[in-house]
Amino acid sequence: MNEPEVISHLRINERLKAADSTAWKHWFAVPHARRDGLYYSLYYSTDAHADPPSAPPTANMLWDFDAENIVAADGAQIAAWPDAAPVPHNLQSPGTNGGNQPFFRDNVTDNINGHPVLEIIAGDQMDMAAPNFAPVLEDQSFTHYWVGRVSTPIAASAILVYNYSNVGQEVIRLYLDGVGGASNVGYEYENGGTVDVNLAAAVSGVQLLTWVFDKTAGLATLYRNGTSVGSSANVGGVGAGNGYDWGNSFIEFFAVAGGVACAIGDHTRLVGYKVAHDTATRESIEGILKARYGIP
């Protein structure tokens, strides 16, 4: 087993005691080699010999879009974003509804903890073309992790993910930042018309956002950097006994209708699952992503 590098100078009396248990937390430096330097993130374990986590688990994974997997020069426009899920469904641009190709950024100023980003500006759009998931995944809960940088509030629904043609209770639109002139984060569903559900006020800067839609509990919860910031009884969307369908049409990312209402900002990681993750699983994945992208 390859031992991670121990950061001894960050210890107190060689160890830091966990606040909620009798276990000791051992801190490690996890190096991330990049072309423009070497970056470190922090990881702790109660096992002094534990390897640091490396990637989100693949069980029940819908997609895993990591900007590190885009092979392109800094400043190039991107026609595809490879999916790292076990059964991949790559994103394409222009999308089915059109839209412009986003720019790939990988330089000393346009990165997140040394990792490249996909820059979305007004008019950009990508989508997962149909057919994609086969057979169609019906009546699903849903968990989505997003890592990126938001800097510009948008006075309209800044769509992150939109399961385009689902109808009735199965429509899902995650939005990042801004609806009706206010800056919020939440989701939309169909109930005889579009209903917006603001879960938390938007904030600028690099962050990890996690949406958990639990169809059994009929609850939608938003977490920012691992902390709950809002929840709602998802009556019109994932109500008790109702879930989302995937695979009956194309799925739009970053915008709708050819680049309208764009999620303007830098995007480096999007990971989706067809289940509602429990606390332990969610916190484990959030820990992996926070360590990788240098999020406190």
Phi, psi and chi 1 to 4 in degrees:
 res  aa     phi    psi   chi1   chi2   chi3   chi4
   1 MET       -  133.1  179.5 -175.7  -63.0      -
   2 ASN   -81.6  122.3  -66.6  -34.4      -      -
   3 GLU   -79.7  132.0  -65.2  -79.2  -11.5      -
   4 PRO   -67.1  158.6   22.3  -30.1      -      -
   5 GLU   -76.4  125.8  178.1 -174.9  -10.5      -
   6 VAL   -83.3  132.1  178.2      -      -      -
   7 ILE   -95.5   89.9  -49.9 -179.0      -      -
   8 SER   -68.4  -31.0   59.4      -      -      -
   9 HIS   -76.3   -6.4   67.5  -85.7      -      -
  10 LEU   -95.9    1.9  -71.9 -176.3      -      -
  11 ARG   -87.6  157.8  -65.6 -178.8 -178.0  179.7
  12 ILE  -112.3  118.2  -60.6  175.7      -      -
  13 ASN    53.1   38.7  -65.2  -33.1      -      -
  14 GLU    74.7  -13.7  -63.1  -60.5  -44.4      -
  15 ARG  -146.6  154.0  -67.2  175.2  173.8  177.6
  16 LEU  -115.2  126.6  -66.8  174.5      -      -
  17 LYS   -83.4  133.7 -170.3  173.8 -177.6 -179.9
  18 ALA   -64.5  139.2      -      -      -      -
  19 ALA   -71.1  -25.4      -      -      -      -
  20 ASP  -110.3   12.7   56.4   -8.4      -      -
  21 SER  -159.6  178.5   72.8      -      -      -
  22 THR   -90.9    0.4   57.7      -      -      -
  23 ALA   -75.8  153.3      -      -      -      -
  24 TRP   -98.1  138.5  -65.4   95.1      -      -
  25 LYS   -95.7  122.4  -68.1 -172.8  176.6 -178.5
  26 HIS  -100.2  125.1  -57.5  -96.0      -      -
  27 TRP   -96.6  139.5  -69.6   80.7      -      -
  28 PHE  -130.3  152.0  -54.9   99.8      -      -
  29 ALA   -98.4  128.6      -      -      -      -
  30 VAL  -107.9  109.0 -176.7      -      -      -
  31 PRO   -76.6  141.4   27.7  -32.6      -      -
  32 HIS  -124.8  106.2  -56.9  -74.1      -      -
  33 ALA   -78.0  131.6      -      -      -      -
  34 ARG  -133.7  162.7  -62.7  -76.0  -61.6  126.1
  35 ARG   -62.3  -29.3  -73.3 -171.9  -64.6  -85.5
  36 ASP  -103.6   17.6   52.2   -2.9      -      -
  37 GLY   149.4 -175.3      -      -      -      -
  38 LEU  -119.5  125.4 -175.6   65.2      -      -
  39 TYR  -115.0  151.5  -64.5   77.9      -      -
  40 TYR  -123.6  142.2  -75.1   85.1      -      -
  41 SER  -124.9  164.0   55.2      -      -      -
  42 LEU  -103.3  144.5  -63.8  179.5      -      -
  43 TYR  -145.2  139.8  159.7   71.6      -      -
  44 TYR  -125.4  156.3   69.4   74.5      -      -
  45 SER  -148.0  151.8  171.2      -      -      -
  46 THR   -77.9   -8.5   55.3      -      -      -
  47 ASP  -104.7  115.9  179.3   -1.0      -      -
  48 ALA   -64.5  -15.2      -      -      -      -
  49 HIS  -112.1   13.0  -59.7  -74.5      -      -
  50 ALA   -76.0  139.6      -      -      -      -
  51 ASP   -75.1  144.9  -77.2  -29.8      -      -
  52 PRO   -68.9  151.8   25.6  -35.3      -      -
  53 PRO   -64.7  151.4   25.4  -34.2      -      -
  54 SER  -116.8  -38.5   57.3      -      -      -
  55 ALA  -153.4  154.6      -      -      -      -
  56 PRO   -60.3  148.9  -23.8   34.9      -      -
  57 PRO   -65.7  153.0   24.8  -34.3      -      -
  58 THR   -96.6   -8.7   58.4      -      -      -
  59 ALA   -60.8  129.1      -      -      -      -
  60 ASN    63.8   18.5  -62.5  -54.1      -      -
  61 MET   -75.6  133.8 -178.5  179.5  -79.2      -
  62 LEU   -89.0  -47.7  -68.7  167.3      -      -
  63 TRP  -156.8  160.0   54.3   74.4      -      -
  64 ASP  -147.2   99.9 -177.4    0.2      -      -
  65 PHE  -103.7  112.4  -63.7  108.6      -      -
  66 ASP  -118.0  120.6 -177.6  -12.7      -      -
  67 ALA   -60.7  -20.1      -      -      -      -
  68 GLU   -62.9  -23.4 -159.5   79.0   54.2      -
  69 ASN   -88.0   -1.8  -65.8  -31.8      -      -
  70 ILE   -82.4  123.1  -61.6  173.3      -      -
  71 VAL   -99.4  102.4 -179.8      -      -      -
  72 ALA  -164.8  162.3      -      -      -      -
  73 ALA   -82.2  151.9      -      -      -      -
  74 ASP   -55.5  130.0  175.0   50.1      -      -
  75 GLY    91.4   -3.1      -      -      -      -
  76 ALA   -77.3  147.1      -      -      -      -
  77 GLN   -83.4  142.3  -73.1 -173.1  -79.9      -
  78 ILE  -107.2  128.6  -60.1  -56.8      -      -
  79 ALA   -95.1  -17.6      -      -      -      -
  80 ALA  -152.3  148.2      -      -      -      -
  81 TRP  -122.5  112.2 -169.1  -17.0      -      -
  82 PRO   -65.2  140.7  -19.0   31.6      -      -
  83 ASP   -96.0  129.6 -177.4    6.9      -      -
  84 ALA   -95.8    7.2      -      -      -      -
  85 ALA   -66.1  158.2      -      -      -      -
  86 PRO   -54.3  -39.4  -27.5   35.7      -      -
  87 VAL  -112.8   97.8  179.5      -      -      -
  88 PRO   -78.1  145.3   27.7  -33.6      -      -
  89 HIS  -135.0   94.8  -58.6   90.8      -      -
  90 ASN   -67.7  152.2  -61.9  -17.3      -      -
  91 LEU   -85.2  148.0  -63.9 -174.4      -      -
  92 GLN  -124.5  153.7   64.4  176.3    7.7      -
  93 SER  -148.8  132.1 -176.4      -      -      -
  94 PRO   -62.0  156.3  -20.6   32.8      -      -
  95 GLY   -83.1 -176.9      -      -      -      -
  96 THR   -58.4  -36.3  -55.7      -      -      -
  97 ASN   -92.1    6.6  -87.7  -23.1      -      -
  98 GLY    99.0 -146.6      -      -      -      -
  99 GLY    96.2  161.1      -      -      -      -
 100 ASN   -90.8  158.1  -59.2  -33.8      -      -
 101 GLN   -78.6  130.6  -66.0  178.8  -17.4      -
 102 PRO   -74.2  165.6   25.9  -32.9      -      -
 103 PHE   -98.7  140.5  -72.0   89.8      -      -
 104 PHE   -90.5  129.1  178.2   69.7      -      -
 105 ARG  -122.1  128.0  -56.9  -65.6 -175.0 -171.9
 106 ASP  -152.4   79.4 -173.3   13.4      -      -
 107 ASN  -147.3 -175.9   56.2   63.5      -      -
 108 VAL   -69.0  -20.0  -65.2      -      -      -
 109 THR  -107.3  -31.5   57.4      -      -      -
 110 ASP  -102.2   82.2  -64.3  -44.8      -      -
 111 ASN  -160.2  168.8   68.7   80.6      -      -
 112 ILE  -125.4  107.4  -66.3  179.0      -      -
 113 ASN    54.3   38.0 -160.9   38.5      -      -
 114 GLY    86.6    1.5      -      -      -      -
 115 HIS  -104.0  142.5  -61.9  -80.6      -      -
 116 PRO   -67.4  165.5   25.2  -33.7      -      -
 117 VAL  -134.9  160.2  -60.5      -      -      -
 118 LEU  -104.3  118.8 -162.8   66.8      -      -
 119 GLU   -89.8  121.4  180.0 -171.9   29.5      -
 120 ILE  -104.4  123.9  -62.2  -64.9      -      -
 121 ILE  -121.4  171.7   61.1  175.5      -      -
 122 ALA   -53.5  129.6      -      -      -      -
 123 GLY    98.5  -10.9      -      -      -      -
 124 ASP   -81.3  148.9  -68.4  -11.7      -      -
 125 GLN  -162.6  148.1 -177.4  168.4    5.9      -
 126 MET  -133.6  161.8  -54.8 -169.8   83.3      -
 127 ASP  -151.6  164.0   76.0   16.0      -      -
 128 MET   -96.7  108.8 -175.9 -175.9  -65.9      -
 129 ALA   -65.2  154.4      -      -      -      -
 130 ALA   -94.1  146.2      -      -      -      -
 131 PRO   -76.6  152.3   29.4  -35.6      -      -
 132 ASN  -128.6  -82.4   39.2   66.6      -      -
 133 PHE   -82.6  121.6  -62.4  100.5      -      -
 134 ALA  -138.9  129.4      -      -      -      -
 135 PRO   -65.9  164.6   27.7  -36.1      -      -
 136 VAL   -58.2  134.3  172.8      -      -      -
 137 LEU   -86.8  112.3  -58.5  171.8      -      -
 138 GLU  -107.1  145.8  -62.4 -177.8  -26.9      -
 139 ASP    57.8   55.1 -162.9   27.2      -      -
 140 GLN  -104.3  144.4  -54.4  -71.5  -46.4      -
 141 SER   -73.9  177.0  -69.3      -      -      -
 142 PHE  -156.6  134.3 -178.5   46.5      -      -
 143 THR  -129.2  133.0  -57.1      -      -      -
 144 HIS  -134.1  130.4 -164.7  -92.3      -      -
 145 TYR  -110.8  133.7  -57.3   85.5      -      -
 146 TRP  -134.0  132.6  171.2   84.6      -      -
 147 VAL  -122.0  127.8  179.8      -      -      -
 148 GLY  -174.4 -169.1      -      -      -      -
 149 ARG  -127.0  124.7  178.1 -172.1  -64.8  110.5
 150 VAL  -110.9  132.6  173.9      -      -      -
 151 SER  -133.0  -17.3   57.8      -      -      -
 152 THR  -123.8  107.1  -54.5      -      -      -
 153 PRO   -59.5  144.6  -22.3   34.1      -      -
 154 ILE  -120.9  131.4  -55.8  165.4      -      -
 155 ALA   -87.2   44.7      -      -      -      -
 156 ALA  -166.7  169.6      -      -      -      -
 157 SER   -67.8  110.3  -62.4      -      -      -
 158 ALA   -87.1   91.1      -      -      -      -
 159 ILE   -71.2  132.3  -60.4  -58.4      -      -
 160 LEU   -99.4  -50.2  177.4   62.9      -      -
 161 VAL  -136.9  133.5 -179.5      -      -      -
 162 TYR  -138.6  113.3  177.4   20.5      -      -
 163 ASN   -79.0   90.3 -161.1   10.5      -      -
 164 TYR   -48.4  -63.4 -178.6   74.4      -      -
 165 SER  -103.5    9.5   68.4      -      -      -
 166 ASN   -60.0  150.3  -74.1  -11.2      -      -
 167 VAL  -121.4  166.1  -64.0      -      -      -
 168 GLY    60.8 -129.0      -      -      -      -
 169 GLN   -79.1   -9.0  -66.4 -179.6  -35.2      -
 170 GLU   -92.0   -2.7  -80.0   92.0   22.7      -
 171 VAL   -68.9  136.3  164.1      -      -      -
 172 ILE  -134.4  132.7  179.8  172.8      -      -
 173 ARG  -134.8  113.6  -58.2 -179.4 -174.7   90.8
 174 LEU   -86.3  133.5  -56.0 -175.9      -      -
 175 TYR  -124.0  149.6   59.2   80.2      -      -
 176 LEU   -93.9  -37.8  -83.8  176.7      -      -
 177 ASP  -171.6   91.5  138.0   73.4      -      -
 178 GLY   117.6  124.5      -      -      -      -
 179 VAL  -154.6  132.8   58.9      -      -      -
 180 GLY    61.5   28.9      -      -      -      -
 181 GLY    88.8   -9.3      -      -      -      -
 182 ALA  -101.7  161.2      -      -      -      -
 183 SER  -101.9  105.9  -64.0      -      -      -
 184 ASN  -139.6  165.5  -63.6  -69.8      -      -
 185 VAL  -124.2  137.3 -178.6      -      -      -
 186 GLY   179.9 -139.7      -      -      -      -
 187 TYR  -154.2  168.9   66.5   99.3      -      -
 188 GLU  -127.5  151.6  -61.3  175.6  -19.4      -
 189 TYR  -142.1  166.7   63.7   84.1      -      -
 190 GLU   -98.5  132.3  -65.9  -71.8  -20.4      -
 191 ASN  -154.1   69.5 -173.3   12.6      -      -
 192 GLY    70.6   23.9      -      -      -      -
 193 GLY   143.6  164.9      -      -      -      -
 194 THR   -76.7  129.6  -59.2      -      -      -
 195 VAL  -115.1  125.3  179.1      -      -      -
 196 ASP   -95.3  135.5  -59.2  -43.6      -      -
 197 VAL  -122.4  106.0 -178.6      -      -      -
 198 ASN   -84.0  122.1  -61.8  -31.9      -      -
 199 LEU   -98.5  -27.4  -65.4  175.5      -      -
 200 ALA  -162.6  156.8      -      -      -      -
 201 ALA   -69.1  142.9      -      -      -      -
 202 ALA   -74.2  148.7      -      -      -      -
 203 VAL  -129.2  154.5  -61.2      -      -      -
 204 SER   -88.9  167.4   61.2      -      -      -
 205 GLY    99.3 -180.0      -      -      -      -
 206 VAL   -72.0  135.9  175.0      -      -      -
 207 GLN  -161.6  161.6   57.8 -160.7  -79.8      -
 208 LEU  -111.2  121.8  163.1   63.3      -      -
 209 LEU  -113.2  136.2  -65.8  175.7      -      -
 210 THR  -127.5  122.6  -53.7      -      -      -
 211 TRP  -103.0  129.7  -71.6 -101.2      -      -
 212 VAL  -122.9  117.8  179.7      -      -      -
 213 PHE  -110.1  110.4  -64.1   87.8      -      -
 214 ASP  -103.5  106.1 -172.9  -25.8      -      -
 215 LYS   -69.5  -31.6   73.9  165.5 -171.5  175.7
 216 THR   -67.5  -44.8  -57.5      -      -      -
 217 ALA   -83.6  -13.9      -      -      -      -
 218 GLY    64.0   41.9      -      -      -      -
 219 LEU  -134.0  136.8 -173.9   67.6      -      -
 220 ALA  -114.4  129.7      -      -      -      -
 221 THR  -131.1  138.5  -53.0      -      -      -
 222 LEU  -112.7  134.3  176.6   68.5      -      -
 223 TYR  -120.1  137.6  -59.3   84.5      -      -
 224 ARG  -116.5  120.1  177.9  179.7  -71.7  118.8
 225 ASN    53.0   34.6  -59.1  -23.7      -      -
 226 GLY    91.7   -3.1      -      -      -      -
 227 THR  -111.5  132.5  -59.8      -      -      -
 228 SER   -63.3  130.3  175.1      -      -      -
 229 VAL  -122.8   -0.8  -69.2      -      -      -
 230 GLY   171.3  151.9      -      -      -      -
 231 SER  -150.7  163.9   62.7      -      -      -
 232 SER  -155.0  142.5  172.3      -      -      -
 233 ALA   -67.1  117.0      -      -      -      -
 234 ASN   -87.2   65.9 -161.6    9.6      -      -
 235 VAL   -62.7  -44.9  176.9      -      -      -
 236 GLY   -85.7  -14.5      -      -      -      -
 237 GLY  -107.2 -100.9      -      -      -      -
 238 VAL   -87.4   69.9 -172.4      -      -      -
 239 GLY   -73.1  166.7      -      -      -      -
 240 ALA   -53.8  124.4      -      -      -      -
 241 GLY    88.2   -9.5      -      -      -      -
 242 ASN  -113.6  139.8  -63.9  -43.2      -      -
 243 GLY  -137.6 -172.7      -      -      -      -
 244 TYR   -98.6  149.4  -67.0  120.9      -      -
 245 ASP  -104.3  142.8  -64.1  -14.8      -      -
 246 TRP  -129.9  131.9  -57.1  101.6      -      -
 247 GLY   114.8   -4.7      -      -      -      -
 248 ASN   -91.0    2.3   56.1    3.1      -      -
 249 SER  -168.6 -179.3 -175.4      -      -      -
 250 PHE   -71.7  158.0   58.8   93.6      -      -
 251 ILE  -121.7  120.7  -57.1  170.4      -      -
 252 GLU   -88.7  144.7  -65.6 -177.2  -46.5      -
 253 PHE  -126.8  138.5  -75.3   73.1      -      -
 254 PHE    77.5  -14.2  -48.3  120.9      -      -
 255 ALA  -173.1  172.9      -      -      -      -
 256 VAL  -126.4  160.2  -64.2      -      -      -
 257 ALA    52.0   49.9      -      -      -      -
 258 GLY    74.9   30.0      -      -      -      -
 259 GLY   106.5   10.3      -      -      -      -
 260 VAL   -82.3  143.8  176.3      -      -      -
 261 ALA    56.0   63.3      -      -      -      -
 262 CYS   -80.6  146.7  -67.8      -      -      -
 263 ALA   -84.3   77.7      -      -      -      -
 264 ILE   -65.7  131.0  -64.8  173.3      -      -
 265 GLY   152.0 -169.4      -      -      -      -
 266 ASP  -106.5  127.3  -63.6  -31.0      -      -
 267 HIS  -117.5  128.3  -54.5 -102.4      -      -
 268 THR  -121.1  -22.7 -168.4      -      -      -
 269 ARG  -153.7  131.7 -165.3   68.3  174.2  -91.6
 270 LEU  -135.5  122.5  -62.8   90.9      -      -
 271 VAL  -130.8  124.0 -170.2      -      -      -
 272 GLY  -119.1  147.3      -      -      -      -
 273 TYR  -133.9  149.5  -67.8   88.3      -      -
 274 LYS   -91.5   25.6   60.2 -179.1 -179.5 -179.3
 275 VAL  -138.8  163.4  -66.8      -      -      -
 276 ALA   -91.4  112.0      -      -      -      -
 277 HIS   -70.2  137.9  -81.7  155.9      -      -
 278 ASP   -74.4  173.9   58.8   26.2      -      -
 279 THR   -59.4  -45.6  -61.3      -      -      -
 280 ALA   -62.4  -44.5      -      -      -      -
 281 THR   -66.4  -44.9  -57.3      -      -      -
 282 ARG   -60.7  -46.8  174.8 -175.9   55.8   78.0
 283 GLU   -65.4  -34.0  -71.0 -178.6  -14.8      -
 284 SER   -64.2  -47.0  174.8      -      -      -
 285 ILE   -66.7  -42.2  -64.8  172.8      -      -
 286 GLU   -61.2  -38.0  -71.7  170.3  -24.9      -
 287 GLY   -62.7  -41.4      -      -      -      -
 288 ILE   -60.6  -47.6  -68.3  168.8      -      -
 289 LEU   -70.4  -39.8  -64.1  174.6      -      -
 290 LYS   -64.9  -39.6  -69.9 -162.8  -68.5 -177.1
 291 ALA   -64.1  -43.6      -      -      -      -
 292 ARG   -65.1  -40.7  177.7  178.0  174.5   84.9
 293 TYR  -103.7   11.4  -62.8  105.1      -      -
 294 GLY    66.5   37.4      -      -      -      -
 295 ILE   -99.0  127.2  -63.6  172.5      -      -
 296 PRO   -61.5      -  -19.0   31.2      -      -
